[in-house]
Amino acid sequence: MNRDYGAELDALKASMAELERLVLQMAGPDGKASAGGADRLEKEVIPQECGAESVIYFSGSYRSGDITVRFEPQQRHSDELLGLSRVKAAKVLSALGHKQRLDLLLELWKEPLTGAELVERLNMGTTGQLYHHLKALTGADLLAQEERSGGRYTIPAHRRFPILLLLSAVSDLIDTSDYIDMTEARNEAQSYLGAATKDGYDLHQLLWAVVSNSVLEHQNGTCSEVGIYLHDDGSATVADNGRGLPTRLLPQTGQPAVQSVLTKLDLFGDSSQTFMAPGAEKGISIAVVNALSRALSVEIRRDGGIYRQEYRHGVPQSGLMTVGETNETGTSVTFRPDPELFSGRFDKAKIEARATELREAYPGLGIRVR
């Protein structure tokens, strides 16, 4: 029998090309396959050409213990998603929109549990409170109760991947909670700044808060100089030669540590780490300064590099950019107080008086105002 090796080779190449396509499709957006044995969830959003209908493609698998759930590549048209039954969609989202219900799901994700075991694990106090939440989750078909095994609750296998997919989408939105906090800080400015005059709040409170961070660096023995610069556009810069705010990426979020410092209002709950304005209820951290500023930029010098990031009303306008190299260390913060909240401009005489007080309190700290 004569064999057509050329045709067989072409067929093999075609099969390999198809296999490569499927592997890339099942890989993450960076084109790298997941490590063997690790839990995996992939999602891909591919917008169509302008004017055409958009389609969302997704696929993946979840493995944990003896449970394996696989989803073949699927697609959903945007019109289909946006046309979902609002009543049913709201029922599912409201079932998940409660911390204790998410706690329930995460406990049951590990293993089936009875109501009594859940009450003990989550310290709920009463079974009535538990069953109120269980009713919502079972009503949305996110939980099921086994008829045997003591009536234990479990997450149906066919619901696990959709729940992961939903949480994956939430993870892409979760950083917005920081920015919501920023808006709330603006609405609650009085609790940070004390009483306002008829024209607005005292913008110097923000400056004192930024300077206090440099003073803390000095107290830790890592800062000897602070410069305060007033600019024509109403902004101010505070620059020091301290260690420089941390720039490493946080494993939990993948964001630079400085972004957490500048956006998480509760990061420094200890009042010793914040500046207290007269008559205020809460301390002003650097994140509060960011939230109450029309614009803020930070420049960091550490680990041989110079890094910069821009903010507007506390929301990042850029990633942390590497803009140069240096052997120096320190942090420079330039901010412009929001004119909707603050009145007037920085008073150099008032700042000089404050700088004199700090020089007397900390003789080893050099402070200049320009």
C-alpha positions as CSV (number, residue, x, y, z in Angstrom):
1,M,0.0,0.0,0.0
2,N,1.4,3.4,-1.0
3,R,1.3,6.1,1.7
4,D,1.2,9.8,1.0
5,Y,3.7,11.0,3.6
6,G,3.3,14.6,2.5
7,A,-0.5,14.5,3.1
8,E,0.1,12.8,6.5
9,L,2.6,15.4,7.5
10,D,0.2,18.2,6.5
11,A,-2.5,16.6,8.5
12,L,-0.2,16.3,11.5
13,K,0.8,20.0,11.2
14,A,-2.9,20.9,11.1
15,S,-3.6,18.8,14.2
16,M,-0.7,20.4,16.1
17,A,-1.9,23.9,15.1
18,E,-5.4,23.1,16.4
19,L,-3.9,21.7,19.6
20,E,-1.8,24.9,20.1
21,R,-4.9,27.0,19.5
22,L,-6.8,25.1,22.2
23,V,-3.9,25.3,24.7
24,L,-3.6,29.1,24.2
25,Q,-7.4,29.4,24.6
26,M,-7.3,27.5,27.9
27,A,-4.3,29.5,29.1
28,G,-4.6,32.8,30.9
29,P,-4.5,36.2,29.2
30,D,-0.7,36.2,29.5
31,G,-0.5,33.1,27.3
32,K,0.9,30.9,30.1
33,A,-0.7,27.7,31.2
34,S,-1.6,27.2,34.8
35,A,0.8,25.1,36.9
36,G,-0.1,21.4,37.2
37,G,-2.5,20.6,40.0
38,A,-3.3,24.2,40.8
39,D,-6.8,25.5,41.0
40,R,-7.5,27.4,37.7
41,L,-9.9,29.9,36.3
42,E,-9.6,31.6,33.0
43,K,-11.6,34.3,31.5
44,E,-11.3,36.2,28.3
45,V,-13.2,39.2,27.0
46,I,-12.9,39.8,23.3
47,P,-14.8,42.8,21.9
48,Q,-15.9,42.6,18.3
49,E,-15.4,45.2,15.7
50,C,-17.0,48.6,16.4
51,G,-20.7,48.4,15.7
52,A,-20.9,44.6,15.9
53,E,-22.3,42.6,18.8
54,S,-19.9,41.9,21.5
55,V,-19.2,38.3,22.7
56,I,-17.7,37.1,26.0
57,Y,-15.8,33.8,25.8
58,F,-14.9,31.8,28.9
59,S,-13.7,28.3,29.8
60,G,-11.7,26.6,32.5
61,S,-11.6,23.9,35.2
62,Y,-11.6,23.8,39.0
63,R,-10.0,21.0,41.0
64,S,-10.0,20.7,44.7
65,G,-9.7,17.3,46.5
66,D,-11.9,14.8,44.7
67,I,-14.0,17.5,43.1
68,T,-13.3,18.4,39.5
69,V,-15.5,20.7,37.5
70,R,-14.7,21.4,33.8
71,F,-16.3,23.9,31.6
72,E,-15.8,23.6,27.9
73,P,-15.2,26.8,26.0
74,Q,-18.4,28.8,25.9
75,Q,-19.6,32.2,24.8
76,R,-22.3,34.6,25.7
77,H,-23.5,37.5,23.6
78,S,-23.7,40.8,25.3
79,D,-27.3,41.2,24.4
80,E,-28.1,37.9,26.0
81,L,-26.3,39.0,29.3
82,L,-27.8,42.4,29.3
83,G,-31.2,40.9,28.7
84,L,-31.2,38.5,31.6
85,S,-34.3,38.4,33.8
86,R,-33.7,41.3,36.2
87,V,-35.8,39.6,39.0
88,K,-33.8,36.4,38.8
89,A,-30.4,38.1,38.5
90,A,-31.2,40.4,41.4
91,K,-32.2,37.3,43.5
92,V,-28.8,35.6,42.9
93,L,-26.8,38.8,43.5
94,S,-28.7,39.7,46.6
95,A,-28.2,36.2,47.9
96,L,-24.4,36.8,47.7
97,G,-24.5,40.5,48.7
98,H,-24.0,39.8,52.4
99,K,-20.8,39.1,54.2
100,Q,-22.2,36.3,56.4
101,R,-23.6,34.6,53.3
102,L,-20.2,34.7,51.6
103,D,-18.8,33.3,54.8
104,L,-21.3,30.5,54.5
105,L,-20.3,29.7,51.0
106,L,-16.6,29.7,51.7
107,E,-17.1,27.3,54.6
108,L,-19.2,25.0,52.6
109,W,-16.8,25.3,49.7
110,K,-14.3,23.2,51.8
111,E,-16.8,20.5,52.9
112,P,-20.5,19.9,53.5
113,L,-21.6,21.0,57.0
114,T,-24.8,20.8,59.1
115,G,-26.6,23.8,60.4
116,A,-25.2,23.3,63.9
117,E,-21.7,23.0,62.6
118,L,-22.1,26.2,60.6
119,V,-23.4,28.1,63.7
120,E,-20.4,26.9,65.6
121,R,-17.9,27.7,62.9
122,L,-19.2,31.2,62.2
123,N,-20.1,32.1,65.8
124,M,-23.6,33.2,64.6
125,G,-25.2,32.8,68.0
126,T,-28.6,31.6,66.9
127,T,-29.8,29.1,64.3
128,G,-32.6,31.6,63.3
129,Q,-30.0,34.0,61.9
130,L,-28.3,31.1,60.1
131,Y,-31.4,29.8,58.4
132,H,-32.4,33.3,57.3
133,H,-29.2,33.3,55.2
134,L,-29.4,29.7,54.1
135,K,-32.9,30.3,52.8
136,A,-31.7,33.1,50.5
137,L,-28.8,30.9,49.2
138,T,-30.9,27.8,48.7
139,G,-33.6,29.9,47.1
140,A,-31.0,31.2,44.5
141,D,-30.0,27.5,43.9
142,L,-26.5,28.2,45.2
143,L,-26.8,25.7,48.0
144,A,-28.5,22.3,48.5
145,Q,-29.3,20.3,51.6
146,E,-28.5,16.6,51.5
147,E,-31.4,14.4,52.4
148,R,-29.0,12.0,54.1
149,S,-25.8,12.6,56.1
150,G,-27.6,14.6,58.7
151,G,-29.1,17.1,56.3
152,R,-25.7,18.7,55.6
153,Y,-25.5,21.7,53.3
154,T,-23.3,21.7,50.2
155,I,-22.6,23.6,47.1
156,P,-23.9,21.7,44.0
157,A,-21.0,20.7,41.7
158,H,-22.6,22.3,38.7
159,R,-22.7,25.7,40.6
160,R,-19.1,25.8,41.6
161,F,-17.6,27.1,38.4
162,P,-20.3,29.8,37.9
163,I,-19.6,31.0,41.4
164,L,-15.9,31.1,40.7
165,L,-16.6,33.0,37.5
166,L,-18.7,35.5,39.4
167,L,-16.1,36.0,42.0
168,S,-13.5,36.4,39.3
169,A,-15.5,39.3,37.9
170,V,-15.9,40.7,41.4
171,S,-12.1,40.6,41.9
172,D,-11.7,42.9,38.8
173,L,-14.1,45.3,40.5
174,I,-13.1,45.0,44.1
175,D,-10.5,47.8,44.0
176,T,-13.4,50.2,43.4
177,S,-14.2,49.9,47.1
178,D,-11.1,51.9,47.8
179,Y,-12.3,54.7,45.6
180,I,-15.8,54.6,47.1
181,D,-14.0,55.2,50.5
182,M,-12.3,58.1,48.9
183,T,-15.7,59.7,47.9
184,E,-17.0,59.0,51.4
185,A,-14.0,60.8,52.9
186,R,-14.8,63.9,50.9
187,N,-18.4,63.7,52.1
188,E,-17.2,63.4,55.7
189,A,-14.4,66.0,55.5
190,Q,-15.5,67.6,58.8
191,S,-14.6,64.4,60.8
192,Y,-11.0,64.7,59.5
193,L,-10.6,68.5,59.4
194,G,-12.7,69.8,62.2
195,A,-15.0,72.8,61.9
196,A,-15.0,74.8,58.6
197,T,-15.3,78.5,58.2
198,K,-17.9,80.0,55.9
199,D,-15.3,79.8,53.1
200,G,-14.2,76.2,53.6
201,Y,-11.7,74.1,55.6
202,D,-8.1,75.1,56.5
203,L,-5.9,73.6,53.8
204,H,-2.9,73.8,56.0
205,Q,-4.2,70.7,57.9
206,L,-3.4,68.6,54.8
207,L,0.1,70.0,54.7
208,W,0.7,69.3,58.4
209,A,-0.4,65.7,57.8
210,V,2.1,65.2,54.9
211,V,4.9,66.8,56.9
212,S,4.1,64.6,59.9
213,N,4.9,61.5,57.8
214,S,8.4,62.9,57.2
215,V,8.7,63.7,60.9
216,L,7.9,60.0,61.7
217,E,10.7,59.0,59.3
218,H,13.0,61.3,61.3
219,Q,11.8,59.7,64.6
220,N,12.7,56.3,63.1
221,G,16.2,57.6,62.3
222,T,15.8,57.5,58.6
223,C,15.2,61.2,57.6
224,S,17.3,64.3,58.3
225,E,15.9,66.9,55.8
226,V,12.4,68.0,54.8
227,G,11.7,70.6,52.1
228,I,8.3,72.4,51.7
229,Y,7.7,74.0,48.4
230,L,4.8,76.3,47.5
231,H,3.8,76.6,43.9
232,D,2.0,79.2,41.9
233,D,-0.9,76.9,41.0
234,G,-1.9,76.5,44.7
235,S,-0.2,73.2,45.1
236,A,2.5,72.2,47.6
237,T,5.3,69.7,47.6
238,V,6.8,68.0,50.7
239,A,10.1,66.2,50.0
240,D,12.2,64.3,52.4
241,N,15.3,62.1,52.3
242,G,13.7,59.2,54.2
243,R,13.6,55.6,53.1
244,G,11.0,56.2,50.4
245,L,7.5,54.7,50.4
246,P,7.5,51.0,49.6
247,T,7.1,50.1,45.9
248,R,7.0,46.3,46.0
249,L,4.0,44.5,44.5
250,L,1.6,43.1,47.1
251,P,0.9,39.4,46.5
252,Q,-2.8,39.8,47.6
253,T,-3.6,42.5,45.0
254,G,-0.7,42.7,42.6
255,Q,-0.6,46.5,43.2
256,P,2.4,48.4,44.5
257,A,2.5,48.9,48.2
258,V,2.5,52.7,47.8
259,Q,-0.9,52.5,46.2
260,S,-2.3,50.9,49.3
261,V,-0.7,53.6,51.4
262,L,-2.4,56.3,49.3
263,T,-5.8,54.7,48.9
264,K,-6.6,52.7,52.0
265,L,-8.1,55.0,54.6
266,D,-8.0,52.4,57.4
267,L,-4.4,51.3,56.8
268,F,-3.2,53.4,59.7
269,G,-5.9,53.1,62.2
270,D,-3.5,53.9,65.0
271,S,-3.7,57.7,65.7
272,S,0.1,57.8,66.3
273,Q,0.4,57.2,62.5
274,T,-1.9,60.1,61.6
275,F,-2.2,63.8,62.1
276,M,-5.1,65.0,64.3
277,A,-6.6,68.3,63.3
278,P,-8.1,70.4,66.1
279,G,-11.7,69.4,66.7
280,A,-11.5,66.4,64.4
281,E,-12.8,62.9,65.1
282,K,-10.4,61.0,62.9
283,G,-6.7,61.4,62.0
284,I,-5.5,62.6,58.6
285,S,-3.4,59.9,56.9
286,I,-1.7,60.4,53.6
287,A,-4.7,58.5,52.0
288,V,-7.0,61.2,53.4
289,V,-4.8,63.9,51.9
290,N,-5.1,62.1,48.6
291,A,-8.9,61.8,48.9
292,L,-9.3,65.5,49.6
293,S,-6.9,66.8,46.9
294,R,-7.9,67.7,43.4
295,A,-4.7,66.2,42.2
296,L,-1.7,64.4,43.9
297,S,1.5,62.9,42.6
298,V,4.1,60.9,44.5
299,E,7.7,60.5,43.6
300,I,9.8,57.8,45.4
301,R,13.5,57.3,45.4
302,R,14.7,54.0,46.6
303,D,16.3,50.7,45.6
304,G,18.3,52.5,42.9
305,G,15.2,53.8,41.0
306,I,12.9,56.8,40.8
307,Y,9.2,56.0,40.7
308,R,6.1,58.2,40.1
309,Q,2.4,57.8,40.2
310,E,-0.5,60.3,39.6
311,Y,-3.9,60.6,41.4
312,R,-7.0,62.6,41.0
313,H,-9.5,62.8,43.9
314,G,-7.7,59.8,45.3
315,V,-8.1,57.6,42.2
316,P,-4.9,56.4,40.4
317,Q,-4.5,57.9,37.0
318,S,-1.5,55.8,36.2
319,G,0.4,52.8,37.4
320,L,3.6,53.2,39.4
321,M,6.1,54.3,36.6
322,T,9.8,53.9,36.7
323,V,11.2,57.3,35.6
324,G,14.9,57.3,36.4
325,E,17.8,55.9,38.4
326,T,19.3,57.3,41.6
327,N,21.4,56.3,44.6
328,E,19.3,58.6,46.8
329,T,16.3,57.7,48.9
330,G,13.2,59.7,49.9
331,T,9.6,60.6,49.0
332,S,8.2,63.7,47.4
333,V,4.4,64.4,47.6
334,T,2.9,67.2,45.5
335,F,-0.8,67.9,46.1
336,R,-3.4,70.5,45.3
337,P,-6.2,70.8,47.8
338,D,-9.7,70.6,46.3
339,P,-11.0,74.2,46.0
340,E,-14.5,72.9,46.5
341,L,-13.5,72.0,50.1
342,F,-10.7,74.4,51.0
343,S,-10.5,78.2,50.9
344,G,-7.6,80.5,50.2
345,R,-4.0,79.6,49.5
346,F,-1.1,78.4,51.6
347,D,0.2,81.1,53.9
348,K,4.0,81.1,53.9
349,A,4.3,82.9,57.2
350,K,2.1,80.3,58.9
351,I,4.2,77.5,57.4
352,E,7.4,79.2,58.5
353,A,6.1,79.4,62.1
354,R,5.2,75.7,62.0
355,A,8.6,74.8,60.6
356,T,10.2,76.8,63.5
357,E,8.2,74.8,66.0
358,L,9.3,71.5,64.4
359,R,13.0,72.6,64.3
360,E,12.8,73.3,68.0
361,A,11.1,70.0,68.7
362,Y,13.5,68.0,66.5
363,P,16.9,69.7,66.5
364,G,18.4,67.0,64.1
365,L,15.7,67.7,61.4
366,G,16.4,70.3,58.9
367,I,13.3,72.0,57.4
368,R,13.3,74.6,54.7
369,V,10.3,76.5,53.2
370,R,10.6,77.8,49.6
